[in-house]
Amino acid sequence: MDTEEYIKKIEQEVLDIIEQKLKARQMNEQRAREIARYVLQALHPHMDINQIHAVVQNFDDHFPELIPIVIKVSNDYEEKVKKVVGEYVGNLLKQNKITEASKLLNKALNKQVKI
């Protein structure tokens, strides 16, 4: 899935939460508009995965209703980092570059790796 599709998926999940909260009368129309406006302004075309992740991390600072999306995007991002780092470390080990592999793993464990 490319980043444009991923953004659309996130926007759809936000709409689903808004719809669910409105139907359950746990949110009013003004709050729904605020959330929709914020999300549409925060996410825009041509963002890379790191930018999307950074933006979504702020959603729950403003709107606790969006915590499930923040958690899901964080988990997705961590899985992508694990995959990329795992492949890269595997290649480094095949080349007997153990020190570089170790450094990369340490950076990944300290969440200092971006994809």
C-alpha positions as CSV (number, residue, x, y, z in Angstrom):
1,M,0.0,0.0,0.0
2,D,1.5,3.4,-1.0
3,T,1.3,6.4,1.3
4,E,-1.6,8.0,-0.5
5,E,-3.7,4.8,0.0
6,Y,-2.5,4.7,3.6
7,I,-3.7,8.3,4.2
8,K,-7.1,7.5,2.7
9,K,-7.3,4.4,5.0
10,I,-6.5,6.5,8.1
11,E,-9.1,9.2,7.0
12,Q,-11.7,6.4,6.6
13,E,-10.9,5.0,10.1
14,V,-11.4,8.5,11.5
15,L,-14.7,8.8,9.7
16,D,-15.8,5.4,11.1
17,I,-15.0,6.6,14.6
18,I,-16.9,9.8,14.1
19,E,-19.9,8.0,12.7
20,Q,-19.9,5.5,15.6
21,K,-19.6,8.2,18.2
22,L,-22.3,10.3,16.6
23,K,-24.7,7.3,16.4
24,A,-24.0,6.5,20.0
25,R,-24.5,10.1,21.0
26,Q,-21.1,10.2,22.5
27,M,-20.1,13.1,20.2
28,N,-21.9,16.2,18.9
29,E,-21.7,17.6,15.4
30,Q,-19.4,20.4,16.3
31,R,-16.8,18.0,17.8
32,A,-17.1,15.8,14.7
33,R,-16.4,18.8,12.4
34,E,-13.4,19.8,14.6
35,I,-11.9,16.3,14.3
36,A,-12.6,16.0,10.5
37,R,-11.1,19.5,9.9
38,Y,-8.0,18.8,12.0
39,V,-7.3,15.4,10.3
40,L,-7.8,16.8,6.8
41,Q,-5.4,19.7,7.5
42,A,-2.9,17.4,9.2
43,L,-2.7,14.7,6.5
44,H,-1.9,15.8,3.0
45,P,-0.7,14.3,-0.3
46,H,2.9,13.3,-0.8
47,M,3.7,12.7,2.8
48,D,6.2,9.8,3.5
49,I,5.6,7.2,6.1
50,N,7.7,9.0,8.7
51,Q,5.7,12.2,8.3
52,I,2.4,10.3,8.5
53,H,3.5,8.6,11.6
54,A,4.7,11.8,13.2
55,V,1.4,13.6,12.4
56,V,-0.8,10.8,13.6
57,Q,1.1,10.7,16.9
58,N,-0.4,14.1,17.7
59,F,-4.0,13.1,17.0
60,D,-4.8,12.0,20.5
61,D,-3.2,15.1,22.0
62,H,-6.2,17.0,20.6
63,F,-8.8,14.3,20.3
64,P,-8.7,11.3,22.7
65,E,-11.4,9.7,20.5
66,L,-8.6,9.0,18.0
67,I,-6.4,6.9,20.3
68,P,-7.3,3.6,18.5
69,I,-5.9,5.1,15.3
70,V,-2.8,6.4,16.9
71,I,-2.1,2.9,18.4
72,K,-2.8,1.2,15.0
73,V,-0.5,3.6,13.0
74,S,2.2,3.2,15.7
75,N,2.0,-0.6,15.5
76,D,2.0,-0.5,11.7
77,Y,5.1,1.8,11.7
78,E,7.0,-0.4,14.2
79,E,6.3,-3.5,12.1
80,K,7.7,-1.7,9.0
81,V,10.7,-0.6,10.9
82,K,11.3,-4.2,12.2
83,K,11.0,-5.6,8.7
84,V,13.4,-3.1,7.1
85,V,15.9,-3.3,10.0
86,G,15.7,-7.1,10.0
87,E,16.4,-7.3,6.3
88,Y,19.2,-4.8,6.5
89,V,20.8,-6.5,9.5
90,G,20.6,-9.8,7.8
91,N,22.5,-8.4,4.8
92,L,25.1,-6.9,7.0
93,L,25.6,-10.2,8.9
94,K,26.0,-12.0,5.6
95,Q,28.8,-9.5,4.8
96,N,30.4,-10.2,8.2
97,K,29.7,-6.5,9.2
98,I,28.8,-7.5,12.7
99,T,29.7,-4.1,14.3
100,E,27.5,-2.2,11.9
101,A,24.6,-4.7,12.4
102,S,24.9,-4.3,16.2
103,K,24.9,-0.5,15.9
104,L,21.8,-0.6,13.7
105,L,20.0,-2.9,16.1
106,N,20.8,-0.6,19.0
107,K,19.5,2.4,17.1
108,A,16.3,0.4,16.3
109,L,15.8,-0.6,19.9
110,N,16.2,3.0,20.9
111,K,13.7,4.1,18.2
112,Q,16.3,6.2,16.4
113,V,15.6,4.5,13.0
114,K,13.4,6.1,10.4
115,I,12.3,4.3,7.3
